[in-house]
Amino acid sequence: MDRVRELASKKAAVIFTKSSCCMCYSIKTLFYELGASPAIHELDQDPYGRDMERALRALGCDPSVPA
């Protein structure tokens, strides 16, 4: 959970996604179209992704992505 909080505190907009998730793709596209440059963390491509996904669920994100 500390890693999730640390990453979330580094930038105004942070998105936790999975590369195979169509809703995640839509959210990323929306942010870019609005001119935002969010920090994007692909959980399925991160060695700590499973741990971060569990932490997101513990924080109330269900489903865990996009968050």
C-alpha angles and dihedrals in degrees: 000000000000091000091053092050092046093051092044092053095054099071138024093240120037126171126191110203146154120237093229096050115106093199089053089053090051093050092049091049092049092052092049092047089053089055096251123138104207126185104249122203116191102207094196090057098044120088088223093043097113092050091048091049090054090048091052090052090049088054090055102265107139113193090031095220139088092032 
